């Protein structure tokens, strides 16, 4: 079995009109000819991602999910512009090819980019994929280094100045995600009011460092070189990228990071191989990031708690669509349990914090 991430048959209800897609792409991307094959990448809970092969050329097509969407989420035009602006400064961005806002093609805006083919790590290592303890540690270090590379880009030179407002960034994030949670809450979801109040009370001062931030940086959004799996060749899923406090980005990333000694119930929501031998702990990640960035991080409780909360909001927004029958994807049904666990994790962190 190959360790390369491969697409599968398109899920029921998420099919594309192959002939319309083919006609549009051949008319707008030079050099395309031949039959079209459309398949879908089965992982991910947000934008829908397809493999589109026309003749010998394979591309990636991304479009918004079906059903209710947050007002500012799933902006295909913005994601395409992020890739276009950042690629000259950050070699890990896939090459964007085409943006389409003509909804007659598939009922929603979409964009197309080149495919970065490689290994993507998820909950368990792919079959046949093995890392020694030292290799796992080296991969974690490289993972951190790539994030530091992103956070060190001059966002003005990269044409990203209008993609966010650094001043007041943390406050807007806390207030904005709190409102999103309240809007998406279903009767079976925890209220998160204590967590939201704590985040509002404990907000840090304005960050002296302003960075381009990915906002969903994790192992299953990086692509590894099959010939050298310690080399990262790509970073995917830029839909939430913006400009702001880089520690908020790190906190969001570490919300996905389950440590080996975390309570057993938290391991049930693990999506990444961060408990494998040799993988760094959350604390070690923060320490190495701070050293590479040359900054003082201090107490990280606020940023990690925000990361837990933000991840819960994302899960709740997706679950909302399932709860109200706007999607038939049964994977979404279990997200309510993740929301509850994230609320518990945030409350336990608050209880132990000396902020």
N, C-alpha and C positions, 0 to 999 in steps of 0.2 A: 504494500500500500504506500503510495507516495505521500511525503510530508508536505508537498506543495498544496496550498489552499486552493480547492477547485470548486467551481459552481455546480449546481445540481438542477433538477427540473424545477421550473417556476411554480411557486405555490398557487393553489387554487384561489382565484379572485384577484391575483396580482399580475395577470398575464398582460403582455403588450401586444399591440397590433404589429406583427412582424413586417408586413408589407409597407405600412405607413412609415415605420422606423427606418427600414431599408431605403425607401425612396428619399426620405429627408436627409439621411446621412450621406448617401451617394451624391446628392445634389449639393452638399455643403462641405464635404471633406474630400479633397482631391486624392485620386489614386485608388478609390474603393471600387471593387467589382466582385461579382460572384454571389453565391447563395448566402443567406443570412441564417445564423443560429443564435437564439437567445436562451440563456440559462441564468439562474439566479444564485447569488451567494446566500446561504441559508442562515448565517449568523447575523447578529446585529438586531437592534430593536427600534431603530429610528428610520432614517431614509432608506429606501429600497435600492439595492445595488445589484446590477445585472452584468453579466458577461455578454457582449454583443460581438459575434464574429462574422465578418463579411469577407468571404474568400479566405485569404491567409492572414488577414489583419484582425487582431483581437483588441477590443476596447472595453472600457468600463462605463456604464451608463448609470447615473444616479438621479432619482426622482423622489419627491416627497411621499410619505406614507398615505394610505387611504384612510379617510375619516377625519374627525375633529383634530385640528392642529393648533398649537399655541400661536398667537398672533404674529410674533416675530420669529418663529422657528421655521426651519426647512426652507430657507431662502436660497434657492438654487443659484440665482444670479450672484448673490454675495459670496457663496462658497466658490464659485467659478472665479470671481475677481480676486479672492484671497490667494488661490493657487496661482493665478496669472501674475500677481504682484510679488509673491514670495519666492517663486521658483528660481529667479536669478540670484537670490540671496541665500536660499536654503535648498540644497541639492536633493533633499529627501522628498520634496513635493512631487507628486505625479504631474506629468505634462498635460495641461488642459488643452482640449481640442476644439470644443464647440459648446456654446450655450444656446438653448432654444426656449423662447417664451411663447411660442405658438402652441396654444393648448389643444388645437385641433389634431396634433400628432398623437398625444396620449392623454389629454385631459389635464395636464399639469406641466409647469416648466421642468426642464431637465438639463443636465449637461453631460458631456462625454469627455473622457480623458484616456490617456494611454494606460494600459495595464502594467502594473509592477508585479511581476511574478516571483513569488518566493514563499518562504515559510512564515506562517502566522501562528503564534502560540496562543492557546486558549486554556481551558481549565486543566487539561492534561497534555503532556508532551505528545506530539503525533507518534504513531507507531513507527518504531525504528529510529526515533530521534532520542539521542542520549547526550546529556551534559554531565561532566564531572563536577564536583563541588567547586573547583577552581574556575571551570568554564562558566558555571552558573553565576558565580560572583563577577567574573569578567563581563558577562552579558549585562548584568545589572549596572555595572559601572558604565558600560557603553550606552545603555538606555538613559542614564542620568546625563552623560556627556552630550548626547544629542539634544536633550531638553535644554541644557545650558547653552548650546549653540543657538537654539531658537530664541531663548531669552536674551541673548547677547546681540541680536540683530538690531541695527539702527532702524527703528520702525518708521522714521520719517523718510530716510533714504529709500526704504523699501516701498514707499507709497502707501503706507498703512495708517497714516495720521488720521484719516477720516473714518477708520473702522472702529473707533472707540473713543471714549472720553476718560483719560486717566484720572483727572481730578474727581474725587468723590466716587471712584470706581467701587470700592468695597461697600460703601453704603448703598449704592444702587443695586449691587448684587444681592445683598441681604434683603433689601426691601422688595426687589423684583422677584426673587425666587420665593419669598414668603407669599406674595400675592398669587404667584403661579400655583403654589401648593393649595392655597385656599380655593382657587378657582377649579382645580382638578380633583379636590377631595371627594371621595365617595363615602357613603355611610359606613362602610366596613374599614375605613382607613383611620389611623391614629391622627389626633389633631395637631401634633407637633408644636403647640403653642408655647410650651416651656422652652423648647429648643430655639424657636424663633425669637423669643424674648431675650434669651441669653446671648444669641448672636448679635442682636441689636444693641445690647448693653456693653458687650466686650469688643466691639469693633476696634481694630488697631488704628493708629494715626496713618496719615497719607504715606504711601510707600515712596522712598527716594528713588526707587528703581522702577522704570516703566518699560514694559516688554511686549512684544507680540506673544500672545498666549494661545495655546491650542485648545484648551478647555476640555479635552477628552483624551489626554495622552496616557496610553496604557499599552500593555504588551500586544493585545489583539488589534491595535491600530498601528503597529510597526511591522515592517516586512523585513525578513532576514534573508541574507544571501544563501541559497541552498548549498553552494560550494564552500561557504564559510559562515556558519550560522551565528558566529559572534559579531558579524558585520551587519549593521542596519542599513538597508538600501532604500527604504521608503517610510514615510509617515502618512497615514490615511485619515479620512474623516475630519475635514476641516470646517464642518458646518457651524461650529460654535466659536471659531477663532475670533479674537478681538485684541484690543490693546489695553493693558492694565497692570495690576500688581502680580508679578510672577509667582509670589508665594500662594496666591489663590489658585493658580494653575497647579502647583505642586500639591496643595491640599486636595484638590479635586482628583488628581492622579492617585494619591495615596488612599483615597476612600475605597478604591478597588483592591487595595493591597492587603491581603489577609496574611498575618504572621503565623508561623507554625504553632506558637503558644497561645493564640487567640482562643476564646471559648469555642467549644465544639459546634455550638449552634451557628456561629458565624461562618464556619467552614461550609455550611450548606449553601451559602450564597456566593461562594468563591467562584470566580469566572476565569481566573488566571493562575499560572503555575508558580505563584509566589511562595508556596510552602515547600517547594522541591529543595533537596539538600543543596546548600551553597548559596541559595537566594538570600539577598540582604533583607533585614527587617526594615520596617517603616522608619525607625529611629536612625538606622544606618544610612538609609536613603537621604534623609533630611541632612544629616551631618556631611555626607559627601557632596550633596548639592551645594550646601552653604560654602564649603571649602572651594569648590570649583568656581562658584559665582563670586567669591570674595566678599560675602556679606555676612552680617550677623543675623541669624534667624530667631534666636531667643526661644520663647515658649511658642510651640506650634499648635497648641490645643485649639485655638480659634480656627485656624485654617483647616485642620483635620475635621473638626466638627462641622464647619461649613461644607466640606467635601462630602461628609455623610448625608447632610441635609439636602444638598443639591442633587446628589445621586438618587435620593428618595423621591425628590420632586420629579425627576426625569422618569423614574419607574412609575410613579403615580400618574403622570400625564399619559403614559402609554397604556397603563392599566385602565384608565378612564375610558379609552376608546374601546377596549374589550368589554368592560362593564356595561357600556351603553350600546353594545352590539354593532359598533362601527368597524370592527375588524373580526375576522374569524380565526386569526392565528392563535392557536391554543397555548403557545408559549407564554402569551401575555397573562394568562389566567393566574399563574403562580407569582406574578410580580407583587401582588399585595402582601405576600409573606416577606419578600425582601424589604418592602416599605416598612413593615412592622419591625423587622430586625435592625434596620438602619436607624429607626427612631430609638430603639433600645440602646444601640451602640452610641448614639449621640448623647443620650441622657446619662449613660454610664461614664462617658468621657467628661461631661459637665460635672458630675458628682465628684470625680477625682481631681478636677482641675483646680489649680490655685490662682487662676487669673482673677 
